[in-house]
Amino acid sequence: MNGYLDANIFLIFVEENISNCEIILRAAEHSLFTPVISFHTFNEISKNLKSRNLKNLAGFLFFYI
Protein backbone atom coordinates (compact mmCIF):
# COMPACT_ATOMS: atom_id res chain seq x y z
CA MET A 1 0.00 0.00 0.00
CA ASN A 2 1.28 3.48 -0.88
CA GLY A 3 0.66 6.62 1.15
CA TYR A 4 1.35 10.20 0.08
CA LEU A 5 3.13 12.18 2.79
CA ASP A 6 2.46 15.91 2.78
CA ALA A 7 5.01 18.44 4.05
CA ASN A 8 2.92 19.02 7.18
CA ILE A 9 3.61 15.45 8.34
CA PHE A 10 7.32 16.26 8.60
CA LEU A 11 6.94 19.80 9.91
CA ILE A 12 4.59 18.77 12.72
CA PHE A 13 6.89 15.83 13.53
CA VAL A 14 9.73 18.33 14.04
CA GLU A 15 7.68 20.74 16.18
CA GLU A 16 5.83 18.37 18.52
CA ASN A 17 7.24 15.72 20.85
CA ILE A 18 4.40 13.24 20.39
CA SER A 19 1.95 13.40 17.51
CA ASN A 20 0.10 11.25 15.02
CA CYS A 21 2.76 12.31 12.52
CA GLU A 22 5.34 10.37 14.50
CA ILE A 23 3.12 7.29 14.35
CA ILE A 24 2.78 7.67 10.58
CA LEU A 25 6.53 8.07 10.05
CA ARG A 26 7.31 5.09 12.31
CA ALA A 27 4.83 2.97 10.35
CA ALA A 28 6.61 3.93 7.12
CA GLU A 29 9.97 3.20 8.74
CA HIS A 30 8.76 -0.31 9.62
CA SER A 31 7.50 -0.86 6.04
CA LEU A 32 3.83 -0.97 7.00
CA PHE A 33 3.24 1.14 3.88
CA THR A 34 5.35 2.70 1.14
CA PRO A 35 5.66 6.47 1.61
CA VAL A 36 5.33 8.64 -1.49
CA ILE A 37 6.86 12.12 -1.40
CA SER A 38 6.94 14.52 -4.34
CA PHE A 39 9.89 16.68 -5.28
CA HIS A 40 7.76 19.77 -4.57
CA THR A 41 6.94 18.49 -1.09
CA PHE A 42 10.62 17.94 -0.39
CA ASN A 43 11.43 21.50 -1.53
CA GLU A 44 8.65 22.90 0.67
CA ILE A 45 10.04 21.06 3.70
CA SER A 46 13.61 22.21 2.98
CA LYS A 47 12.67 25.86 2.50
CA ASN A 48 10.51 25.87 5.62
CA LEU A 49 13.22 24.39 7.84
CA LYS A 50 15.96 26.60 6.39
CA SER A 51 13.84 29.71 7.00
CA ARG A 52 13.64 28.68 10.66
CA ASN A 53 17.45 28.36 10.77
CA LEU A 54 17.21 24.58 11.08
CA LYS A 55 19.60 23.79 8.21
CA ASN A 56 21.07 20.76 10.01
CA LEU A 57 17.59 19.34 10.44
CA ALA A 58 16.82 19.95 6.77
CA GLY A 59 19.90 17.90 5.89
CA PHE A 60 18.83 15.13 8.26
CA LEU A 61 15.36 14.99 6.73
CA PHE A 62 16.89 14.82 3.26
CA PHE A 63 18.85 11.76 4.41
CA TYR A 64 15.77 10.27 6.10
CA ILE A 65 13.58 10.76 3.03
C-alpha positions, 0 to 999 in steps of 0.5 A: 500500500502506498501513502502520500506524505504531505510536508505538514507530516514532517513539519509537525513531527519536528515541532511536537514531541508526540503526535500522530505524525510520529506514528505515521513516520514510524509505520513507514519506517517499519515498512507498513506502507510505502511512503510517497513524497513529491519533489515539490513536497521535499522542496517545501520542507527544505525551504521551511526548515531553512527559513527557521534556521534549522539547516542541520535538520533539513539535511537530516530529513533529506537523508531520512527521506 
